[in-house]
Amino acid sequence: MEQTVFVGGGAAGYSVKQGLTLKYANRHGLVAGATGTGKTVTLQILAEGFSSAGVPVILSDVKGDLSGLAKPGSSTHKLHQAFSSRAETIGFDQFSYHACPVTFWDLFGEQGHPVRTTIAEMGPLLLARLLELSEAQEGILNIAFRLSDSEGLPLLDLKDLQALLVWIGENRGELSLRYGNVSTASIGAIQRRLLVLENQGGDKLFGEPALDLADLMRCDENGKGVVNILAADKLMASPGLYATFLLWLLSELFEELPEVGDPDKPKLVFFFDEAHLLFDDAPKALVDKVEQVARLIRSKGVGIYFITQNPADVPEDILGQLGNRIQHALRAFTARDRKNLKLAAETYRENPRFSTEEAIREVGVGEAVTSMLMKKGIPGIVERTLIRPPSSQLGPISAEEREEIMRQSDMAGKYDSTLDRRSAYEILSKRAQAAATEAEVVEEESQELPVREREYQSARRFSGNRVSRSSSRMNRSRDTFGSAMSEAVIKELKGTTGRRLVRGILGSLFKGR
């Protein structure tokens, strides 16, 4: 029998178990629904199910609620009776409270282990998206990455890129001949965007030690997949940084993982919460990149699940790749809402027992319209499903509990201290220092020369004392009146009048013969 992740109960009386088949879990999925309809709990129970099946999970905790995965639920919780009743209704006989192995991560290093990558690994396309650069500015960024490779200037952190941009500005004349126009205005605009990113704390994302993807794909000693929770509550203040980081992570997984075909279960499941941030105002090149990754990463054993309020937030070409769907209620207060509701209903395989459109509008909190891939990857018939209760704690854990889990984590100490090795900033600073030292030596040597010699070397005087020139004309004596008259006569004879006088005299002589 194929292994599944139990989702809830469907059909009449919610008595038919609905599950996500692990064999098709890498065909990606969608969890959608309006605010307050239960998407977070659905994300929690999916993470529990994958972890129990030995599949590592990556998810972002936008509201802080998902930290409860690290702690078992309690029979003293106010919803314990409701959870027990629901478990009995849907036939969830194995319902019990237990925690998942969890590793906390945080780009800012406050609520989890620091997460870093390098500027070089981020690449010019994602970095241009993060900085919201124009086409001309993105072109200069590409020049910077090209020069980083050709000049041996590693780009590891923000100060490396800032230093390289300064160098490009100083050498823009020569570089413009090779790469096209390098505008100081464009360089200045990039530097300002880097300053904004730094003020938002984005500089903490770039540096070393960089994140090792293997640390996101671990299982504990009991064979349970580790749930990697990225603290994103503060990160959401910089939505561009949030989306770009998760895109980078997805791209790294795509590039580094080997092909595995169709495994019995995924090697990793990636949940992308607030998915609309990924596509808002994204350039076509970036959307095409996401579509390519979504289409091909399946064969590397990675499943991607987008969590968003409305399926319309996801481009159609990508939406078509999402085979497993859990649709919570959509509200239809406006004409646009009704149109989106109708479009969402049309993407499901119809169930003759009810109207899919009406079901999406009517399902309550903790209930959803589901369709999972069946045998041979065929979409299942849509069902109204009562979502199973979570086994881990509903709601966040305390700050003290989080710190204790971080202290006991296998990742404790591995990423906590930054490493600042020799890179573009250090290399260019050393070059600048060497040039400044050389200029200072030349200046000191010039100060030791006589004043007239210094003026000569600085081109303020045509001739120095060490150069002497002689000329017979300059030394010729002009003291006597006779010498002056002789020169005047010779000069006159050389002129036009002199030539006429000579011709006249000679002519009369020869004529007399």
C-alpha positions as CSV (number, residue, x, y, z in Angstrom):
1,M,0.0,0.0,0.0
2,E,1.3,3.4,-0.9
3,Q,2.3,5.6,2.0
4,T,0.4,8.8,2.5
5,V,0.3,12.0,4.6
6,F,-3.1,12.0,6.3
7,V,-4.8,15.3,5.7
8,G,-8.4,14.8,7.0
9,G,-11.8,13.2,6.3
10,G,-13.9,13.7,3.3
11,A,-17.2,12.5,1.5
12,A,-20.4,12.1,3.4
13,G,-19.9,12.6,7.2
14,Y,-16.2,13.2,6.6
15,S,-15.6,9.5,7.1
16,V,-13.4,8.8,4.0
17,K,-9.8,9.4,4.7
18,Q,-8.1,12.0,2.5
19,G,-4.3,11.9,2.1
20,L,-1.4,13.1,0.1
21,T,0.4,10.2,-1.5
22,L,4.1,10.5,-0.8
23,K,5.0,9.1,-4.2
24,Y,3.4,12.1,-5.8
25,A,4.3,14.6,-3.2
26,N,7.1,16.0,-5.3
27,R,4.6,17.0,-8.0
28,H,4.1,20.2,-5.9
29,G,1.0,21.7,-4.4
30,L,-1.0,24.7,-3.3
31,V,-2.6,25.7,0.0
32,A,-4.9,28.7,-0.6
33,G,-7.6,30.5,1.3
34,A,-8.7,33.8,2.8
35,T,-7.2,35.1,6.1
36,G,-8.4,33.2,9.1
37,T,-9.7,30.1,7.3
38,G,-7.0,27.7,8.7
39,K,-4.1,27.8,6.2
40,T,-1.5,27.9,9.0
41,V,-2.9,24.8,10.7
42,T,-3.0,23.0,7.4
43,L,0.7,23.9,6.9
44,Q,1.4,22.6,10.4
45,I,-0.2,19.2,9.9
46,L,1.4,18.8,6.5
47,A,4.8,19.5,8.1
48,E,4.0,16.9,10.8
49,G,3.0,14.3,8.3
50,F,6.1,14.7,6.1
51,S,8.4,14.7,9.2
52,S,6.8,11.5,10.5
53,A,7.4,9.9,7.0
54,G,11.1,10.8,7.2
55,V,11.0,13.8,4.8
56,P,12.8,17.0,5.8
57,V,10.8,20.2,5.5
58,I,11.7,23.9,5.0
59,L,9.0,26.4,5.8
60,S,8.8,30.1,6.7
61,D,7.1,31.2,9.9
62,V,5.5,34.5,8.9
63,K,3.3,35.0,12.0
64,G,5.5,33.1,14.6
65,D,2.8,30.4,15.2
66,L,4.7,27.5,13.6
67,S,7.3,27.4,16.3
68,G,4.8,25.2,18.1
69,L,5.9,22.3,15.9
70,A,8.8,21.9,18.3
71,K,6.5,21.1,21.3
72,P,3.8,18.5,21.7
73,G,0.2,19.5,22.1
74,S,-1.4,19.2,25.5
75,S,-4.5,17.6,26.9
76,T,-5.0,20.8,29.0
77,H,-5.3,23.0,26.0
78,K,-8.7,24.7,25.6
79,L,-9.2,23.0,22.2
80,H,-8.3,19.5,23.3
81,Q,-11.9,18.3,23.4
82,A,-12.6,19.8,20.0
83,F,-9.5,18.1,18.6
84,S,-10.5,14.7,20.1
85,S,-14.0,15.0,18.7
86,R,-12.7,15.9,15.2
87,A,-10.2,13.0,15.3
88,E,-13.0,10.6,16.1
89,T,-15.2,12.1,13.3
90,I,-12.6,11.6,10.6
91,G,-11.4,8.2,11.8
92,F,-8.0,9.5,13.0
93,D,-7.4,6.6,15.4
94,Q,-3.7,7.3,15.8
95,F,-4.2,10.8,17.0
96,S,-1.8,11.7,19.8
97,Y,0.3,14.6,20.9
98,H,4.0,14.7,19.9
99,A,6.6,17.2,18.7
100,C,8.7,17.3,15.6
101,P,12.5,17.6,15.4
102,V,12.9,21.3,14.6
103,T,15.8,23.6,13.7
104,F,15.3,27.3,13.9
105,W,16.9,29.7,11.3
106,D,16.9,33.5,11.0
107,L,18.5,35.8,8.5
108,F,19.1,38.3,11.3
109,G,20.5,35.6,13.7
110,E,18.0,36.6,16.5
111,Q,15.4,33.9,16.6
112,G,17.4,31.1,15.0
113,H,20.8,30.1,13.6
114,P,22.1,32.7,11.1
115,V,21.5,32.0,7.5
116,R,24.1,33.4,5.0
117,T,25.0,33.2,1.4
118,T,27.6,35.1,-0.7
119,I,27.0,37.8,-3.2
120,A,28.5,35.5,-5.9
121,E,26.1,32.6,-5.0
122,M,23.1,35.0,-5.2
123,G,24.0,36.0,-8.7
124,P,23.2,39.2,-10.7
125,L,19.6,38.2,-11.7
126,L,18.3,37.7,-8.1
127,L,20.4,40.6,-6.7
128,A,19.0,42.9,-9.3
129,R,15.5,41.8,-8.3
130,L,16.3,42.3,-4.7
131,L,17.7,45.9,-5.3
132,E,14.9,46.7,-7.8
133,L,17.4,47.9,-10.4
134,S,16.6,49.2,-13.9
135,E,17.9,47.5,-17.0
136,A,20.9,49.8,-17.3
137,Q,21.8,49.3,-13.6
138,E,21.4,45.5,-14.0
139,G,23.9,45.7,-16.9
140,I,26.5,47.3,-14.7
141,L,25.9,44.7,-12.0
142,N,26.6,42.0,-14.7
143,I,29.8,43.8,-15.5
144,A,30.8,43.7,-11.8
145,F,30.2,40.0,-11.7
146,R,32.3,39.5,-14.9
147,L,35.1,41.5,-13.5
148,S,35.0,39.6,-10.3
149,D,35.8,36.5,-12.2
150,S,38.4,37.9,-14.6
151,E,40.2,40.0,-12.0
152,G,40.2,37.4,-9.2
153,L,38.0,39.6,-6.9
154,P,35.7,37.3,-4.9
155,L,32.3,38.8,-4.0
156,L,31.4,37.5,-0.6
157,D,29.6,40.3,1.3
158,L,28.1,43.7,0.6
159,K,31.4,45.6,1.2
160,D,33.0,43.5,-1.5
161,L,30.4,44.6,-4.1
162,Q,30.5,48.2,-2.9
163,A,34.3,48.3,-3.3
164,L,34.2,46.8,-6.7
165,L,31.6,49.3,-7.9
166,V,33.9,52.1,-6.7
167,W,36.7,50.6,-8.7
168,I,34.5,50.3,-11.8
169,G,33.6,54.0,-11.4
170,E,37.3,54.9,-11.2
171,N,38.1,52.9,-14.4
172,R,34.9,53.6,-16.3
173,G,36.7,55.1,-19.3
174,E,38.6,51.9,-20.1
175,L,35.7,49.6,-19.1
176,S,33.2,51.5,-21.3
177,L,35.3,50.7,-24.4
178,R,35.1,47.0,-23.5
179,Y,31.6,46.5,-22.0
180,G,29.6,49.6,-23.2
181,N,28.7,52.8,-21.4
182,V,29.4,52.7,-17.7
183,S,27.5,55.6,-16.1
184,T,28.5,57.1,-12.8
185,A,24.8,57.9,-12.2
186,S,23.9,54.2,-12.5
187,I,26.7,53.2,-10.2
188,G,25.5,55.7,-7.7
189,A,22.0,54.4,-7.9
190,I,23.2,50.9,-7.2
191,Q,25.3,52.1,-4.3
192,R,22.2,53.8,-2.8
193,R,20.1,50.7,-3.2
194,L,22.9,48.7,-1.4
195,L,22.8,51.3,1.4
196,V,19.0,50.8,1.8
197,L,19.5,47.1,1.9
198,E,22.2,47.4,4.5
199,N,19.9,49.7,6.6
200,Q,17.2,47.0,6.4
201,G,19.6,44.4,7.8
202,G,20.1,42.7,4.5
203,D,23.9,42.9,4.9
204,K,23.6,40.0,7.5
205,L,22.4,37.7,4.7
206,F,25.7,38.0,2.8
207,G,28.9,36.5,4.1
208,E,30.5,33.4,5.4
209,P,30.2,30.7,6.5
210,A,27.5,30.2,3.8
211,L,24.6,27.8,4.4
212,D,25.3,24.2,3.6
213,L,22.2,22.7,1.9
214,A,22.9,19.4,3.5
215,D,22.0,21.0,6.9
216,L,18.5,21.5,5.6
217,M,18.0,17.8,4.6
218,R,18.6,15.9,7.8
219,C,16.7,13.3,9.8
220,D,17.0,12.7,13.5
221,E,18.1,9.5,15.2
222,N,14.5,8.2,15.0
223,G,14.3,8.7,11.2
224,K,12.0,11.7,11.4
225,G,12.6,14.5,9.0
226,V,13.9,17.7,10.5
227,V,11.5,20.7,10.2
228,N,13.6,23.8,9.3
229,I,11.7,26.9,10.4
230,L,12.8,30.2,9.0
231,A,11.7,33.1,11.3
232,A,10.0,35.5,8.9
233,D,8.0,37.8,11.2
234,K,10.6,40.6,11.1
235,L,11.7,39.6,7.6
236,M,8.3,40.4,6.2
237,A,9.1,44.1,6.8
238,S,11.4,43.6,3.8
239,P,9.3,41.5,1.5
240,G,11.8,41.8,-1.4
241,L,14.5,40.3,0.8
242,Y,12.2,37.6,2.0
243,A,11.1,36.6,-1.6
244,T,14.7,36.8,-3.0
245,F,16.2,34.7,-0.2
246,L,13.6,31.9,-0.7
247,L,14.1,32.1,-4.5
248,W,17.9,31.8,-4.0
249,L,17.4,28.8,-1.8
250,L,15.1,27.2,-4.4
251,S,17.6,27.8,-7.1
252,E,20.5,26.4,-5.1
253,L,18.5,23.2,-4.5
254,F,17.8,23.0,-8.2
255,E,21.5,23.4,-9.2
256,E,23.1,21.2,-6.5
257,L,20.9,18.2,-6.1
258,P,21.3,15.2,-8.3
259,E,18.6,13.7,-10.5
260,V,16.6,10.9,-8.7
261,G,13.7,10.4,-11.1
262,D,10.5,9.5,-9.2
263,P,11.4,8.4,-5.7
264,D,9.0,6.7,-3.3
265,K,9.0,9.9,-1.2
266,P,10.5,13.3,-1.6
267,K,14.0,14.1,-0.4
268,L,12.8,17.5,0.7
269,V,9.5,19.5,0.8
270,F,9.7,23.3,0.5
271,F,6.8,25.4,1.7
272,F,6.7,29.0,0.3
273,D,4.3,31.1,2.5
274,E,3.0,34.4,1.3
275,A,3.7,33.3,-2.3
276,H,2.3,36.4,-3.9
277,L,5.4,38.3,-2.7
278,L,7.4,36.1,-5.1
279,F,5.5,37.3,-8.2
280,D,4.5,40.9,-7.3
281,D,6.1,43.1,-9.9
282,A,8.6,40.4,-10.8
283,P,10.2,40.7,-14.2
284,K,9.4,38.1,-16.8
285,A,12.9,36.7,-16.7
286,L,12.4,35.9,-13.0
287,V,9.0,34.4,-13.4
288,D,10.3,32.2,-16.3
289,K,13.1,31.1,-14.0
290,V,10.7,30.1,-11.2
291,E,8.6,28.2,-13.8
292,Q,11.7,26.3,-15.0
293,V,12.7,25.4,-11.5
294,A,9.1,24.2,-10.6
295,R,9.0,22.1,-13.8
296,L,12.4,20.4,-13.4
297,I,13.1,20.2,-9.7
298,R,10.5,17.5,-9.3
299,S,13.0,15.0,-10.8
300,K,15.4,15.9,-8.1
301,G,13.0,14.8,-5.4
302,V,12.0,18.2,-4.1
303,G,8.3,19.2,-3.7
304,I,7.3,22.9,-3.7
305,Y,4.1,24.0,-2.0
306,F,2.9,27.6,-2.4
307,I,0.8,29.1,0.4
308,T,-1.2,32.1,-0.6
309,Q,-4.7,33.7,-0.2
310,N,-5.8,33.3,-3.7
311,P,-4.7,30.9,-6.5
312,A,-4.7,33.9,-8.8
313,D,-1.6,35.1,-7.0
314,V,0.4,32.4,-8.8
315,P,1.0,32.7,-12.6
316,E,-1.0,30.2,-14.7
317,D,2.1,28.5,-16.1
318,I,3.3,27.7,-12.5
319,L,-0.2,27.0,-11.2
320,G,-0.5,24.3,-13.8
321,Q,2.4,22.5,-12.2
322,L,0.7,22.2,-8.8
323,G,-1.0,18.8,-8.6
324,N,-1.9,18.6,-4.9
325,R,-4.4,21.2,-3.8
326,I,-6.0,22.3,-0.5
327,Q,-8.4,25.2,-1.0
328,H,-9.8,26.9,2.1
329,A,-12.6,29.3,1.8
330,L,-12.5,32.3,-0.6
331,R,-14.6,35.3,0.1
332,A,-16.6,36.8,-2.8
333,F,-17.5,40.4,-1.8
334,T,-16.6,42.1,-5.1
335,A,-17.0,41.3,-8.8
336,R,-13.3,40.5,-9.0
337,D,-13.6,38.1,-6.0
338,R,-16.4,36.3,-7.7
339,K,-14.4,36.0,-10.9
340,N,-11.4,34.6,-9.0
341,L,-13.7,32.2,-7.1
342,K,-15.1,30.9,-10.4
343,L,-11.6,30.5,-11.9
344,A,-10.4,28.6,-8.8
345,A,-13.3,26.2,-9.0
346,E,-12.7,25.4,-12.6
347,T,-9.3,24.1,-11.9
348,Y,-10.6,21.1,-10.0
349,R,-11.9,17.7,-11.2
350,E,-15.7,18.0,-10.5
351,N,-17.6,16.0,-8.0
352,P,-21.2,15.2,-9.0
353,R,-22.3,15.5,-5.3
354,F,-21.8,19.2,-5.0
355,S,-20.9,22.4,-6.7
356,T,-17.2,23.1,-6.3
357,E,-17.7,26.9,-6.5
358,E,-20.3,26.8,-3.8
359,A,-18.2,24.5,-1.6
360,I,-15.2,26.9,-1.8
361,R,-17.4,29.7,-0.7
362,E,-19.1,27.8,2.1
363,V,-16.4,25.7,3.8
364,G,-15.8,26.8,7.4
365,V,-12.6,27.3,9.4
366,G,-10.6,24.0,9.5
367,E,-12.4,22.7,6.5
368,A,-11.2,22.8,2.9
369,V,-11.8,21.6,-0.7
370,T,-9.1,19.1,-1.5
371,S,-7.8,17.3,-4.6
372,M,-4.8,15.1,-4.4
373,L,-2.9,13.2,-7.2
374,M,-4.0,9.6,-7.5
375,K,-2.4,6.6,-9.2
376,K,-0.4,7.5,-12.3
377,G,-0.5,11.2,-11.2
378,I,-4.2,11.6,-12.1
379,P,-5.9,14.5,-10.2
380,G,-8.4,13.1,-7.7
381,I,-12.0,14.1,-7.6
382,V,-12.6,17.2,-5.5
383,E,-13.8,16.6,-1.9
384,R,-15.0,18.7,1.0
385,T,-12.5,17.7,3.7
386,L,-12.4,18.3,7.5
387,I,-8.7,18.9,8.3
388,R,-7.2,16.7,11.0
389,P,-6.1,18.3,14.3
390,P,-2.4,19.0,14.9
391,S,-0.3,16.8,17.1
392,S,2.1,19.5,18.0
393,Q,1.3,22.7,20.0
394,L,-1.1,25.1,18.4
395,G,0.5,28.5,18.6
396,P,4.0,29.7,19.4
397,I,6.5,28.5,22.0
398,S,8.1,30.9,24.5
399,A,11.4,32.7,23.8
400,E,13.1,30.6,26.5
401,E,12.0,27.4,24.9
402,R,13.2,28.5,21.6
403,E,16.6,29.4,23.0
404,E,16.9,26.0,24.7
405,I,16.2,24.2,21.5
406,M,18.8,26.3,19.7
407,R,21.4,25.5,22.3
408,Q,20.8,21.8,21.9
409,S,20.7,21.9,18.1
410,D,23.3,20.2,16.0
411,M,23.8,23.5,14.2
412,A,24.7,25.4,17.5
413,G,28.1,27.1,16.9
414,K,28.5,26.2,13.2
415,Y,27.1,29.5,11.8
416,D,27.1,31.7,14.9
417,S,30.4,33.4,14.1
418,T,31.1,35.2,10.9
419,L,34.2,34.5,8.8
420,D,35.7,37.5,6.9
421,R,38.4,36.1,4.6
422,R,40.3,37.8,1.8
423,S,38.0,39.0,-0.9
424,A,37.4,41.9,-3.3
425,Y,37.2,44.5,-0.5
426,E,40.6,43.5,1.0
427,I,42.3,43.1,-2.4
428,L,41.2,46.5,-3.7
429,S,41.9,48.2,-0.4
430,K,45.5,46.7,-0.5
431,R,45.9,48.0,-4.1
432,A,44.7,51.4,-3.1
433,Q,47.0,51.5,-0.1
434,A,50.0,50.4,-2.2
435,A,49.2,53.2,-4.7
436,A,48.9,55.8,-1.9
437,T,52.2,54.6,-0.4
438,E,54.0,54.9,-3.8
439,A,52.6,58.4,-4.4
440,E,53.8,59.4,-0.9
441,V,57.3,58.1,-1.6
442,V,57.4,60.1,-4.9
443,E,56.2,63.2,-3.1
444,E,58.9,62.9,-0.4
445,E,61.6,62.4,-3.1
446,S,60.4,65.4,-5.0
447,Q,60.6,67.5,-1.8
448,E,64.3,66.8,-1.5
449,L,65.1,68.4,-4.9
450,P,65.9,72.1,-5.5
451,V,63.0,74.4,-6.1
452,R,63.9,75.0,-9.8
453,E,64.2,71.2,-10.3
454,R,60.8,70.5,-8.7
455,E,59.2,73.1,-10.9
456,Y,60.8,71.5,-13.9
457,Q,59.5,68.0,-13.0
458,S,56.0,69.3,-12.3
459,A,56.1,71.1,-15.7
460,R,55.9,74.5,-14.1
461,R,59.2,75.5,-15.7
462,F,60.4,74.9,-19.3
463,S,64.0,74.4,-18.3
464,G,65.9,73.4,-15.2
465,N,69.4,74.4,-14.2
466,R,70.8,71.1,-15.3
467,V,69.9,71.8,-18.9
468,S,72.0,74.3,-20.8
469,R,71.8,75.3,-24.5
470,S,74.3,77.3,-26.6
471,S,73.9,79.1,-29.9
472,S,76.4,81.0,-32.0
473,R,73.6,83.5,-32.8
474,M,72.8,83.9,-29.1
475,N,76.6,84.5,-28.3
476,R,77.2,86.8,-31.3
477,S,78.5,90.2,-30.3
478,R,76.2,93.1,-31.2
479,D,78.2,95.8,-29.6
480,T,79.5,97.8,-32.7
481,F,77.6,100.0,-35.0
482,G,79.4,98.5,-38.0
483,S,78.2,95.0,-37.2
484,A,74.7,96.2,-36.9
485,M,74.9,98.0,-40.3
486,S,76.4,95.0,-42.0
487,E,73.6,92.7,-40.8
488,A,71.0,95.3,-42.0
489,V,72.6,95.5,-45.5
490,I,72.8,91.7,-45.8
491,K,69.2,91.4,-44.7
492,E,68.1,94.0,-47.3
493,L,70.0,92.3,-50.1
494,K,68.3,89.1,-49.3
495,G,64.9,90.8,-49.8
496,T,63.0,91.6,-52.9
497,T,64.6,95.0,-53.4
498,G,68.1,93.5,-53.1
499,R,67.4,90.9,-55.7
500,R,66.2,93.6,-58.2
501,L,69.3,95.7,-57.6
502,V,71.6,92.7,-58.3
503,R,69.7,91.8,-61.5
504,G,70.0,95.5,-62.6
505,I,73.7,95.6,-62.1
506,L,74.4,92.3,-63.8
507,G,72.1,93.2,-66.7
508,S,73.9,96.4,-67.4
509,L,77.3,94.7,-67.4
510,F,76.3,92.0,-69.8
511,K,74.5,94.5,-72.0
512,G,77.6,96.6,-72.3
513,R,79.4,93.6,-73.8
